[in-house]
Amino acid sequence: MSTHSLPAAPQFTRLIPLLAAIIAITPFAIDMYLPAMTVLAAQFNTPITDIQQSLSLYLIGYSAGMFIFGPLADKWGRRHFVIFGLIGFMLTSLALALTTHIQLFLTLRFFQAFTGAAATVVIPSYVKDIYGKDTAKGMSYVMLIMMLAPLIAPGIGSLILTLGDWHMIFFLLAAYALLIVILAFYKLKLPNDTHFQTTEENTLSQVSFFKNYRTVLTKPGVALNIMVSFVISFAFFSYLTASPFVFMSVFSLPPEKFAIIFTANVGALMLANVINSRLVTRFGSDALLRIATFLAVIAGTFLLTFNTLNLDYLYTAAALIPLMGCLGIMSVNADAIILMKFQKEISTASAVIGTLKFGCGALGGPILALFAKNSAIPFAILMLSAVMIAAILQILIHIQKGRTRYRHQ
């Protein structure tokens, strides 16, 4: 059996829920404690802005972890890092549940993300092993399952606060990581993992940490695709950062109505991944990325128009639902296009994508500071600008491909 692609093996496709459960530690860790922010501020006797910093520190730690562990996993094997990352996430979650000092809490949040990144950065390479040329389809399945996490995590956090206190949130995260690491230890065994390869079949990278990055960043046609992935992520984080302000401050909606809108957009992302999984094998990632980008530009134009005309919040919500769905399709296919260009440096490529994405997320606070009071127009401009830049980059990619074909004729 080839070690490069295993799309026909049902025993491997059954691993998809486990892979999604591993990558879901990130949205669980981010979203489950959000309802407890005011409680944490009171418990630590500190301004809530200090607690909000823990979110930025988590994103910085996650970016740093992906940057470090991606190339190492390509060189030393993925399975070690899954186990290490989950155990590290579990231990730091336990420590977070027991801490009584804000500075230690902030430090532990950084290391919770840093160690957890070791487990999640390798997941795209597992998906590529299983699905081969249909990697975008596999990533759609993973993202579909994973998106249950941000959908239910805030509710779980609120329920825990009703039944107990904030410490239980981190105890639950530790228990979740323990369960997943046990399953991964016994079930996560693919031929491309080092323990299951012969010397002839070895698909590990044989070059150094920095040479892995140089290989990824200098491969023809990759840089522009990475930029596409980055601006799509910028649009996602613009939405995550600004949507509470837009709906609850600009439009003066109560939290309950905002929660409904937020849930609708998560639903749009999930539906988009279902659609993508059905269509990508027929039309390919390149075509679906172009179509979704075109539709996103239309939705973004409506979003800006509705807010320029100062229309009711329902119009903004109606424009955001298809826009977020398109961003979901764009994100999965943009990442799959990048990953398909590599065989031995997949985790490094995943690290580049993830570092840019979550590094962008750490800028959420400064981005929010740009928004004018009582106006959603800057938010709409950011969203439209991001998808338009993505469209321009794809035009440049198409031109670049045409020149390459011409040179080889």
WOPE-V858387 format. One record per helix or strand. SS is the DSSP state (~ for helix, > for strand). FROM is the first residue (numbers start at 1). TO is the last residue. If there is no record, write none. Layout:
BEGIN
ss: {SS:SS}
from: {FROM:FROM}
to: {TO:TO}
END
This chain:
BEGIN
ss: {~:~:~:~:~:~:~:~:~:~:~:~:~:~:~:~:~:~}
from: {10:16:25:34:48:78:102:123:167:194:209:222:255:285:313:346:364:377}
to: {13:23:31:44:76:98:120:163:187:196:218:250:283:308:339:361:369:408}
END
